Amino acid sequence: MSIDLNTFHQQKLTWLANQVNVDFPTPESVKGRDVYLNQETLDSEEYTYLSPVFPENMSILLVTEHRLTIRWAMTVASQWDTEYDDVLEFLTQVDLCDDYQLFIALDGMKPVAACVSQASDDVMYVSDVVVTSDVLTINSFLSAVMEQQTALTGHTFTSCIRT
């Protein structure tokens, strides 16, 4: 079933917000959720696949375990200065699921880029794109994510839409 950009964005926000709908959420994670949900919405932008170029010691990984989730959360939360700790507390609560994939770029062991992705038929959406490295461009990172999503889904992605 294909979804549109607005549906992707709204469903992703609902999924993330529900991460702290538990019996005893920490006050920091609830505050972090509120900060996250109230962030300014970016205009959408399409990125076209380019053969990714990055240093040999850099890896683009699908987040499949808690240690990578923590690094992903640290990278995404780096967008906030004063609320970093609260947003980090919120994002570290993320439970991985089949609907959304988290990706991270590591330079050695240091996280340098992150995003959330969802493939819907032949369309790939991304959000929460953060690149903190001077040697990695957003397009190169997202092209590597397109390669990963192609391998995961069997669909060939030649572009993605960022929100």
C-alpha positions as CSV (number, residue, x, y, z in Angstrom):
1,M,0.0,0.0,0.0
2,S,1.4,3.3,-1.0
3,I,1.3,6.3,1.3
4,D,1.9,10.0,0.6
5,L,4.4,12.3,2.3
6,N,1.9,13.8,4.8
7,T,0.8,10.3,5.8
8,F,4.4,9.3,6.4
9,H,5.1,12.3,8.5
10,Q,1.9,12.0,10.6
11,Q,2.2,8.2,11.2
12,K,5.9,8.6,12.1
13,L,5.1,11.3,14.7
14,T,2.4,9.0,16.1
15,W,4.7,6.0,16.3
16,L,7.4,8.0,18.0
17,A,5.0,9.8,20.4
18,N,3.6,6.4,21.4
19,Q,7.1,5.3,22.5
20,V,6.5,6.9,25.9
21,N,2.9,5.8,26.4
22,V,3.9,3.4,29.1
23,D,3.0,3.1,32.8
24,F,5.9,5.0,34.2
25,P,7.6,7.3,31.6
26,T,10.4,9.4,32.8
27,P,9.6,13.1,33.1
28,E,12.6,13.8,30.8
29,S,11.3,11.5,28.0
30,V,7.8,13.1,28.2
31,K,9.4,16.6,27.9
32,G,11.7,15.3,25.1
33,R,8.6,14.0,23.3
34,D,6.9,17.3,23.5
35,V,10.0,19.2,22.3
36,Y,10.4,16.7,19.4
37,L,6.7,16.9,18.4
38,N,6.8,20.7,18.4
39,Q,9.8,21.1,16.2
40,E,9.5,23.2,13.1
41,T,8.4,21.2,10.0
42,L,10.8,21.4,7.1
43,D,9.8,21.8,3.5
44,S,10.0,18.5,1.6
45,E,13.0,18.0,-0.7
46,E,13.7,15.2,-3.1
47,Y,17.2,13.7,-3.3
48,T,18.4,11.7,-6.4
49,Y,20.6,8.7,-6.0
50,L,24.3,9.3,-6.7
51,S,26.9,6.7,-6.1
52,P,27.8,7.4,-2.5
53,V,31.3,8.5,-1.8
54,F,32.6,8.5,1.7
55,P,35.8,7.6,3.6
56,E,36.8,3.9,3.8
57,N,36.4,3.8,7.6
58,M,32.8,5.1,7.4
59,S,29.9,2.7,7.5
60,I,26.2,3.3,6.9
61,L,24.2,0.9,9.0
62,L,20.6,-0.2,9.5
63,V,20.0,0.2,13.3
64,T,19.3,-3.4,14.5
65,E,20.3,-3.2,18.2
66,H,20.1,-1.0,21.2
67,R,23.7,0.2,21.1
68,L,23.1,1.5,17.6
69,T,19.7,3.0,18.7
70,I,21.6,5.0,21.3
71,R,24.1,6.3,18.8
72,W,21.2,7.1,16.4
73,A,19.4,9.0,19.2
74,M,22.5,10.9,20.1
75,T,22.9,12.1,16.5
76,V,19.3,13.1,16.0
77,A,19.1,14.8,19.4
78,S,22.2,16.9,18.5
79,Q,19.8,19.2,16.6
80,W,18.7,20.6,20.0
81,D,21.0,22.6,22.2
82,T,19.2,23.4,25.5
83,E,16.8,20.4,25.2
84,Y,19.4,17.9,24.1
85,D,19.2,15.7,27.2
86,D,15.4,15.6,27.2
87,V,15.1,14.8,23.5
88,L,17.9,12.2,23.9
89,E,16.0,10.6,26.8
90,F,12.9,10.4,24.5
91,L,14.6,9.0,21.4
92,T,16.5,6.4,23.4
93,Q,13.1,4.8,24.2
94,V,12.5,3.9,20.5
95,D,11.5,0.3,19.9
96,L,12.5,-0.8,16.5
97,C,9.7,-1.9,14.2
98,D,9.2,-3.1,10.7
99,D,7.4,0.0,9.5
100,Y,10.3,2.5,10.1
101,Q,14.0,1.9,9.6
102,L,16.6,3.9,11.5
103,F,19.9,4.4,9.8
104,I,23.2,5.7,11.1
105,A,26.6,6.6,9.7
106,L,29.6,5.8,11.8
107,D,33.1,7.2,11.2
108,G,35.0,4.5,12.9
109,M,32.8,4.3,16.0
110,K,31.7,7.9,16.1
111,P,28.1,8.6,14.9
112,V,28.1,11.2,12.1
113,A,24.7,10.9,10.4
114,A,21.3,9.5,11.1
115,C,17.8,9.4,9.7
116,V,14.4,7.6,9.9
117,S,13.2,5.9,6.7
118,Q,10.1,4.2,5.4
119,A,9.8,2.5,2.0
120,S,6.2,2.4,0.6
121,D,6.0,0.5,-2.7
122,D,8.5,2.3,-4.9
123,V,8.7,5.5,-2.8
124,M,11.2,6.1,0.0
125,Y,10.6,8.7,2.6
126,V,13.2,10.0,5.1
127,S,13.1,12.4,8.0
128,D,15.2,13.4,11.0
129,V,18.2,13.6,8.7
130,V,21.2,14.8,10.5
131,V,24.7,14.9,9.1
132,T,27.5,16.2,11.4
133,S,30.5,15.2,9.3
134,D,32.4,17.6,7.0
135,V,33.3,14.6,4.7
136,L,29.8,13.3,4.3
137,T,27.1,15.1,2.4
138,I,23.3,14.6,2.9
139,N,22.9,13.3,-0.6
140,S,25.8,10.8,-0.2
141,F,24.3,9.6,3.1
142,L,20.8,9.3,1.7
143,S,22.1,7.5,-1.4
144,A,23.7,4.9,0.9
145,V,20.4,4.6,2.7
146,M,18.6,4.1,-0.7
147,E,21.0,1.3,-1.4
148,Q,20.2,-0.3,2.0
149,Q,16.5,0.1,1.5
150,T,16.8,-1.4,-2.0
151,A,18.5,-4.5,-0.4
152,L,15.9,-4.7,2.3
153,T,12.8,-4.4,0.1
154,G,13.8,-5.5,-3.3
155,H,12.6,-2.2,-4.8
156,T,15.2,-0.1,-6.6
157,F,15.2,3.4,-5.1
158,T,16.6,6.1,-7.3
159,S,15.4,9.0,-5.2
160,C,13.9,9.7,-1.8
161,I,11.8,12.4,-0.3
162,R,12.9,14.1,2.8
163,T,10.5,15.8,5.2
